[in-house]
Structure formats: structure tokens, C-alpha cells
């Protein structure tokens, strides 16, 4: 795999709400040490698959995406947040599903907001405010990013909701999204592939449900965009989508400068 410019630091970070410590990876743009500038931050869920080869499922190649943006003048810190392996489903869902269980996502979000983000802000030059902070996730991670925006609107200004598992818990995300308030000043960037299911009907349903989520958000007056791209429910598709998601975050920052 092509090596990206910039530096990835691996750090052991306390997650007290989950009673653990985890390795968090932080990508710094090539000019970070020299410039002295504080930078916006994008946090990425499923951190095991964000940088490098991403074993075993492939990678989002976020370091390459970050380096390409930095070369065009948009510098971000990228923070890869790992899940708890076998505990991923409970950690990434705020309520249980009748077939799959889960439901500990509120604790995960509390760990991120109360411990991990302050830890990162204290150790790196960040622009720590809401409008400079993004959270991006895919699949169940996309649902968790949505919930982060709804539960912590003063923390996250940009939510990247990739291939969201809207079907979870009888499509509870559609009801949750109705809580959004346009006065929060957030942007929700939704994406989905056009072939995410194991058969055409399932793929069409994924697109339909993502469109429905987008409609709820915009119907409540929130700033939300939707992109349907070629691809499946996998890291290859999310790697192709991520540069556009990060560009959207950067464009939002430029508009508000």
C-alpha cells in the first residue's frame, strides 16, 4: 500500500466510562510540527480499519485522504477510535435490537465526549469547538455518529453518516432523527452505496432507508446532504466516499471562516 505523507501516532487513551484503555491513532498532516497552527479534528469510528492496510476487512485509507486534502491547503487532524472487537455491536448501538441485542452506545458516546476528546484536545493543537469537530462512522458506526449529533449537539458540528444501518431496532433512527434542531448549527452528511445488500431488493431498501433518514433531517430544518455512490457495504466503498466527506467538512469550515 502507498505510504501517505504525515505521521500516525498510536497512543493509549483512557476510556473510563467503558472501564478500559485503548490504542487511539492520530494522523497529523505533514506540516503539523512546523506550522504551529491549531487544526480542526475529524474523529473516525471503527478505528481498526481507518489507516494503513486495515486488517482484516481493508481500510478507509484516511491517511491518504488527509494527505491529499493537506496538499490542497485543508489540514485536519484525523483520530481513529477503535471499537471493542466482540463488543462492537453493544458499543455502537444506543438501544437493543430484538434479534441482535446491543444498546450500550450511550456509554460509548459519554466516553468519547467526556474523556477521549478532552484528552486529544489537551495533547494536540486542536480547534476544539463544535464547528471544528466532526465524527464519522459507517454502518452501525453511522448510526452512532447520528446519535452523537443528537445527544451532544454542542460538541459535534459535522456528522458523517456512511451506510447507516437504519433497519436497526425497527428503524428507530428515523424517530430519533426527528429530535434534530436546526438551531444547533450542525451538518449531517449521509452516504450510501447502491449495491450494499446481498440481493437487489436489499440494496434498494438500504438506499430507500437512507433517503428516509435524510428526509427526516431536512424536514426538521437541519442542514443535511445525501450522496448515493457505486459500491457495497464495505471498506472499499467507504474509502472511496471518505475524501468527499472530508471535503464537505472542509468546505463547511471555509464557509464559516
Secondary structure by P-SEA (a helix, b strand, c coil): cccccbbbbbbbcccccccbbbbbbbbbccccccccbbbbbbbbccccccccccccccccaaaaaaaaaaaacbbbbbbbbbcccccccccccccccccccccaaaaaaaaaaccaaaaaaaccccccccccbbbbbccaaaaaaaaaaaacccccccccccccccccccccccccccccccccbbbbbbbbbccccccaaaaaaaaaaaaaaaaaaaaaccbbbbbbbcccccaaaaaaaaaaaaaaaaaaaaaac
